[in-house]
Amino acid sequence: MTGRSGFPIPVSVLTGFLGAGKTTLLNRLLKDPALADTAVIINEFGEVAIDHLLVEQASDGIIQLSDGCLCCTVRGELVDTLADLVDRLQTGRIARLARVVVETTGLADPAPVLQSIMAHPALVQAFRLDGVIALVDGVNGAATLDGHVEAVKQAAVADRIVLTKTDLTEASDVEALRARLHQINPSAVLLDVNDPATG
């Protein structure tokens, strides 16, 4: 593996609570020509199933895991799925793989996902953690942080925190949420999906 160009492949982990906009963001990312050759590992879990449009548009680049929470019940399968991607690359069934995006369920603590990528002896040679992106809903973000420790964990481990739905709430509430997120994770880059400068 070490002599083959393209390794290690960057892996981004996308977290965010229910309704924060992960599916919308994935749709935008997969339509971006700059993100060609990206594999998206999604977790179809109850009501958080990725929409059919996304599956149809990028059926070759999407690997759907079986039902269950990505970070617990299918943790072993995530490792298997990543190992299968490496195998497909090495045998030529996939021509090129530029990056992998792993989407967790809304209720997921991202730490076990990160551990399964970074602590697996074979995967650590093939993949490198590129970062954790946490989506936070501007309308419900404060209540979500109050009511769910997993949401706090998602924000705490993120490299980038993306605020969504800020156009649907008061500016003072958005500022309070920004301040709170900065307190939870002072080193994370805070982005606003509705800010034209964010792109």
N, C-alpha and C positions, 0 to 999 in steps of 0.2 A: 504494500500500500504506500509506503513512504516514497518510493521512486516515481509513483504515478502522479502526473500533474493533476491539479484540481483538488487534491486533498491538502489540508483538511477543509471540508465544506462548511461554510458558516450556517449555524442554526439559530433562528430567532424564535423566541417563545412569546406567544400572544395571549395575554390574560385580560380579564375584565368581567365584571358581573353581568348577569342576565340583563339584556336590554341596553348594554353600554355601547353597542355598535360594532362588535367584532365581525359579524357577517358582512356588514356594509363596508368596513375597512378591507376585508379580504377580497370582496368584489372589486374594489378600486385597485388594490395591489395587483390582482391577476389580470386586469385590463391594461396595466402599464407595460409597454414593450420593454422597458428597462429591466423588468423582472421576469423575462423569459427564462425558461429552464428552472423554474422554481417548483419544488414539490411542497404541497400543503398537506400536512397531516391534521385531519380534523376528527373530532370526536362527536359522533352522532348520539346525543343523549337526551331522551325525552323531548321537551319542547325547544331545545336549543339546536335542533337539526339545521344544518346549513341548507339554504334554499336550493331548490332544484335548478334554478337559473345558473348558479355558480357551478354546480356539478356538471351541467350540460356544457357550459362555456369552457371548462378546463378539465374535462373528464380524464385526460391523459396525465395531468399533473397532480391529481388529487388522490390521496389514499385515505379511505374511510376506515377508521377503526370500528370494531364491534361496539355494541352498547356498553356503557359503563363509564365511570369517571376516569379520565385520562391519567390522573396522577395516582390512582389507587388500583382499581380493579383491572385496568389494562396496562399497568406499568410495564410488565414483562413484554406485552405486545408492542409497546412503543419501541423497546430495544430491538425486538424481532423485526419490526417495520423498518427501522433505520438500518439494521444489518442487511435486510433484503434490498434496500436501495443501493447499498454498497455492492452487493452481489450483482445486481442488475447493471450497474455501471461497469463492473469488471468483466462481465460476460457480454457487454455490448447491447443488452436489451434496452438500456437507456443511453443515448448518445452523450448527453452532457447534463450535469446537475450543478447549477450555480449556487443554489441555496435551498434551505429547508425552513419552512415556517410550521411550528407546532402550535395549534390552537388548543387551549385548555378549556374545560367547561367553566361556567361562571362561578361555581362553588369550589373550584380547585385551588388548593394550596400549591403554588408553583414549585416549592422546594423539592419535592420528590421527583418532579419532571426534570429539573436541573440536575439532580443527583444521578438520575438514570442515564443522562447524556454524558456527564463529566466523570462519572466514577466507573463506567464500564470499560474494561481494558481494551477491547477491540474498537469500540466506538470512539474513544478518546483520540485514536490515531486518524480516524476517518472524518470526524466532525469537530468543530470548535464552536463554543457558545459565542454567538455574535451579540446577544443582548436579550433583554426581557422588555417587552412593551406592554404596559398596563393601560387599558382604556378605562376611564372614569366618566360616568354619566353626570353631566353638569346639573341635571335636574334632581336626580336621586342620590348623587354621590355622597353627600354628608350623611344621609340616613343609612346608606349602605355601609359606610365606614363605622357608624354607630352600632349597627345591628349584626355585623358579620366580621369576625376576626380574620377570615380568609381574605376579605377585601383589603384590610390593613396589610396583611402579608404580601398581597399582590403588589400594592403600592411600595412597600418597603424594599422589595427585591428588584424593582424595575430600574432599568437604565433610562428609559423614556416613559413618561406618563402623558397620555394623550387625552385631553378633555374633549368630550363630545356633548352635543346638545346645549352648548353654552348660549346659543341664540334663543333658547326657549326659557331662560331663567334670568333673574335680575343680575345686573353687573356686580352688585355688592355681595350677592350669594356666591358668584363665581370667584370673586376675590377672596372671600372667606375660605372657600374650598381650596383655592390655590395655596393660601397660607398654611392650611392644615396639611396638605400634601407635601409642601416643602418641609414642614416640621417632621413628618413621618420619614421623609427621604430627601435630605438636603442636597444630595449629589445628583438626583435624577433631573434630566432635562424635561421641563414642562412645556408641552405643545398644546395648541388649541386647534382642533380640526376645522373650526370656522374662521380661523385667522388666515387671510390670504397669503401672508408671509410664510405660513407653514407649508403651503403647497398641497 
